[in-house]
């Protein structure tokens, strides 16, 4: 968050912190992470091109920032509050928001699965 703010992108971080979690522009991810090695490291570990990494980050960053701010892990300025982050809960929350799924199996889904078996 602080990297983005230091690069003049504080208003974007404030929007995400406030709950505006629509996907960002991939170019904003390139600018925000420029010089940090984060995008490059992810690309190297996954084998995906940098443009794909930027697109995924553009979807995930607004959700991640909103999650850590709204759950009291960091302030809207990116300062730690000392509250521990449960990475499993954070990833689950972000994935649910990205996919529109709660990850829970409904009674109808169980019934359909039983019939199929």
QUIWOQUI-V338661 format. One record per residue. RES is the residue in three letters. NEAR is the number of other ideal C-beta (glycine too) atoms within 8 Angstrom. D_FIRST is the distance of its C-alpha to the first C-alpha in Angstrom with 2 decimals. Layout:
RES,NEAR,D_FIRST
RES,NEAR,D_FIRST
This chain:
UNK,9,0.00
UNK,7,3.76
UNK,9,5.43
UNK,11,5.33
UNK,12,6.36
UNK,6,8.71
UNK,9,10.14
UNK,5,11.16
UNK,11,9.14
UNK,8,8.19
UNK,6,10.94
UNK,11,9.66
UNK,14,6.60
UNK,9,9.53
UNK,9,11.79
UNK,15,10.08
UNK,11,9.82
UNK,8,13.40
UNK,7,14.65
UNK,7,14.99
UNK,8,14.39
UNK,5,16.65
UNK,5,15.81
UNK,12,13.89
UNK,6,15.72
UNK,11,15.75
UNK,7,15.94
UNK,11,12.48
UNK,15,11.31
UNK,11,13.71
UNK,9,12.55
UNK,12,8.79
UNK,11,9.83
UNK,7,12.96
UNK,4,14.32
UNK,7,12.26
UNK,6,15.01
UNK,7,13.03
UNK,14,14.70
UNK,8,17.90
UNK,8,17.98
UNK,10,17.69
UNK,13,20.32
UNK,7,22.53
UNK,6,22.49
UNK,7,23.12
UNK,5,25.29
UNK,8,23.59
UNK,6,23.24
UNK,10,19.97
UNK,7,20.48
UNK,9,20.67
UNK,14,17.48
UNK,13,15.70
UNK,9,17.51
UNK,8,16.63
UNK,12,12.88
UNK,13,13.40
UNK,11,15.04
UNK,10,12.97
UNK,12,9.27
UNK,14,10.26
UNK,13,12.29
UNK,10,10.08
UNK,12,7.46
UNK,13,10.76
UNK,11,12.44
UNK,11,10.50
UNK,13,10.46
UNK,8,14.02
UNK,8,15.31
UNK,6,14.38
UNK,10,12.44
UNK,10,9.60
UNK,7,9.91
UNK,9,8.53
UNK,7,7.37
UNK,9,5.39
UNK,6,8.88
UNK,5,10.86
UNK,8,13.93
UNK,3,15.92
UNK,7,16.62
UNK,4,17.04
UNK,8,15.39
UNK,6,18.21
UNK,6,16.97
UNK,6,20.10
UNK,7,19.56
UNK,12,15.99
UNK,8,17.28
UNK,9,20.35
UNK,10,18.65
UNK,12,16.53
UNK,10,19.71
UNK,11,21.81
UNK,9,19.77
UNK,9,19.79
UNK,6,23.50
UNK,5,24.68
UNK,6,26.38
UNK,4,26.55
UNK,6,27.86
UNK,4,30.92
UNK,5,34.39
UNK,6,36.44
UNK,5,40.15
UNK,6,40.96
UNK,8,39.05
UNK,9,40.96
UNK,8,44.19
UNK,8,43.55
UNK,9,42.76
UNK,7,45.94
UNK,6,48.06
UNK,5,46.73
UNK,4,47.63
